Amino acid sequence: MLRRWRQEDLDLYAEMCADPEVMRWIGDGRVRMREECADAISALERAWDTRGFGLFATELQASGRFVGFVGLSVPDFLPEILPAVEIGWRLAADQWGKGLATEGARAALDFGFGHVGLTRILSIHQVGNGASGRIMEKLGMRFERETVDPSCGRPVRVWEITRSDWERREPSISR
Ligand SMILES: CC(C)(COP(=O)(O)OP(=O)(O)OC[C@H]1O[C@@H](n2cnc3c(N)ncnc32)[C@H](O)[C@@H]1OP(=O)(O)O)[C@@H](O)C(=O)NCCC(=O)NCCS
């Protein structure tokens, strides 16, 4: 289930962002403090209000448990590709390997192309983050470039998909 953020998400979000495995391939890989997570949730909600899209808080339908985020953002950390909208994901480690990120990302692409009216969506992963690269392939995205994230000096790969690619995707990609 993809939804807007609530203050009650903070405990589980902060727990997730304090896990070095979860943060390994994000920026310089450092874990985040609870206060930073609280500020991040406020910033994510402000982004939703001003842009009309954002990162969705993500929960399991069966239990209603918050498990992370999937959704759309502006990749300000990589000025060379701007203007752009990227799709991204971050889930609690005990939820990995069940296809949740791919399921959520497909819904977020439908939202971005169908509801927001975007014509192109990028996605960026650090070299070494094989799971994220695999999700981009499964979504039917195309490799666009490899470059360096200037904020941390790590190499990153940029992938892209256009609205017409998404509308013409193989039936297997929409399942
Ligand atoms: C990346 C992340 C969201 C993936 O979530 P998930 O729900 O496990 O992803 P899915 O199950 O939908 O798909 C993962 C795919 O990658 C594959 N995979 C997993 N680890 C891999 C690796 N090291 N190398 C290559 N492929 C890998 C899986 O087998 C699966 O592919 P398959 O369906 O063909 O078998 C999760 O690992 C995460 O939150 N990581 C930490 C945060 C992060 O790195 N975010 C992304 C920043 S770009």
The ligand as an SDF file (V2000), in Angstrom:
LIG
                    3D

 48 50  0  0  0  0  0  0  0  0999 V2000
   16.9780   -2.2730   -3.1550 C   0  0  0  0  0  0  0  0  0  0  0  0
   15.7880   -2.8180   -2.3460 C   0  0  0  0  0  0  0  0  0  0  0  0
   14.7150   -1.7390   -2.2570 C   0  0  0  0  0  0  0  0  0  0  0  0
   15.2400   -4.0420   -3.0700 C   0  0  0  0  0  0  0  0  0  0  0  0
   14.0270   -4.4200   -2.4580 O   0  0  0  0  0  0  0  0  0  0  0  0
   13.3380   -5.8380   -2.7340 P   0  0  0  0  0  0  0  0  0  0  0  0
   11.9020   -5.7130   -2.3510 O   0  0  0  0  0  0  0  0  0  0  0  0
   14.1630   -6.9010   -2.1210 O   0  0  0  0  0  0  0  0  0  0  0  0
   13.4780   -5.9130   -4.3460 O   0  0  0  0  0  0  0  0  0  0  0  0
   12.7080   -6.9500   -5.3130 P   0  0  0  0  0  0  0  0  0  0  0  0
   12.5190   -8.2300   -4.5790 O   0  0  0  0  0  0  0  0  0  0  0  0
   11.5240   -6.2810   -5.8970 O   0  0  0  0  0  0  0  0  0  0  0  0
   13.7730   -7.1300   -6.4990 O   0  0  0  0  0  0  0  0  0  0  0  0
   15.1460   -7.3280   -6.2400 C   0  0  0  0  0  0  0  0  0  0  0  0
   15.7870   -8.0560   -7.4000 C   0  0  0  0  0  0  0  0  0  0  0  0
   17.2030   -7.9330   -7.2830 O   0  0  0  0  0  0  0  0  0  0  0  0
   17.7950   -9.2240   -7.1890 C   0  0  0  0  0  0  0  0  0  0  0  0
   18.9620   -9.0670   -6.3470 N   0  0  0  0  0  0  0  0  0  0  0  0
   19.0190   -9.0190   -4.9950 C   0  0  0  0  0  0  0  0  0  0  0  0
   20.2950   -8.8050   -4.6020 N   0  0  0  0  0  0  0  0  0  0  0  0
   21.0410   -8.7050   -5.7330 C   0  0  0  0  0  0  0  0  0  0  0  0
   22.4330   -8.4650   -5.9890 C   0  0  0  0  0  0  0  0  0  0  0  0
   23.2910   -8.2850   -5.0060 N   0  0  0  0  0  0  0  0  0  0  0  0
   22.8350   -8.4190   -7.2870 N   0  0  0  0  0  0  0  0  0  0  0  0
   21.9770   -8.5940   -8.2950 C   0  0  0  0  0  0  0  0  0  0  0  0
   20.6320   -8.8000   -8.1230 N   0  0  0  0  0  0  0  0  0  0  0  0
   20.1880   -8.8470   -6.8390 C   0  0  0  0  0  0  0  0  0  0  0  0
   16.7030  -10.0910   -6.6420 C   0  0  0  0  0  0  0  0  0  0  0  0
   16.9460  -11.4630   -6.9130 O   0  0  0  0  0  0  0  0  0  0  0  0
   15.4960   -9.5190   -7.4050 C   0  0  0  0  0  0  0  0  0  0  0  0
   15.5140   -9.9150   -8.7530 O   0  0  0  0  0  0  0  0  0  0  0  0
   14.6100  -11.1780   -9.3040 P   0  0  0  0  0  0  0  0  0  0  0  0
   13.1710  -10.8070   -9.0510 O   0  0  0  0  0  0  0  0  0  0  0  0
   14.9500  -11.2450  -10.7470 O   0  0  0  0  0  0  0  0  0  0  0  0
   15.0400  -12.3870   -8.5110 O   0  0  0  0  0  0  0  0  0  0  0  0
   16.2220   -3.2110   -0.9240 C   0  0  0  0  0  0  0  0  0  0  0  0
   17.2840   -4.1120   -1.0190 O   0  0  0  0  0  0  0  0  0  0  0  0
   16.6670   -2.0100   -0.1050 C   0  0  0  0  0  0  0  0  0  0  0  0
   15.8530   -1.3240    0.5130 O   0  0  0  0  0  0  0  0  0  0  0  0
   17.9930   -1.7580   -0.0670 N   0  0  0  0  0  0  0  0  0  0  0  0
   18.5550   -0.6820    0.7530 C   0  0  0  0  0  0  0  0  0  0  0  0
   18.2060    0.6970    0.2330 C   0  0  0  0  0  0  0  0  0  0  0  0
   18.6990    0.9350   -1.1710 C   0  0  0  0  0  0  0  0  0  0  0  0
   19.7860    0.5120   -1.5430 O   0  0  0  0  0  0  0  0  0  0  0  0
   17.8830    1.6360   -1.9410 N   0  0  0  0  0  0  0  0  0  0  0  0
   18.1720    1.9200   -3.3270 C   0  0  0  0  0  0  0  0  0  0  0  0
   19.0980    3.0140   -3.5400 C   0  0  0  0  0  0  0  0  0  0  0  0
   19.3850    3.1820   -5.3040 S   0  0  0  0  0  0  0  0  0  0  0  0
  1  2  1  0
  2  3  1  0
  2  4  1  0
  2 36  1  0
  4  5  1  0
  5  6  1  0
  6  7  2  0
  6  8  1  0
  6  9  1  0
  9 10  1  0
 10 11  2  0
 10 12  1  0
 10 13  1  0
 13 14  1  0
 14 15  1  0
 15 16  1  0
 15 30  1  0
 16 17  1  0
 17 18  1  0
 17 28  1  0
 18 19  1  0
 18 27  1  0
 19 20  2  0
 20 21  1  0
 21 22  1  0
 21 27  2  0
 22 23  1  0
 22 24  2  0
 24 25  1  0
 25 26  2  0
 26 27  1  0
 28 29  1  0
 28 30  1  0
 30 31  1  0
 31 32  1  0
 32 33  2  0
 32 34  1  0
 32 35  1  0
 36 37  1  0
 36 38  1  0
 38 39  2  0
 38 40  1  0
 40 41  1  0
 41 42  1  0
 42 43  1  0
 43 44  2  0
 43 45  1  0
 45 46  1  0
 46 47  1  0
 47 48  1  0
M  END
$$$$
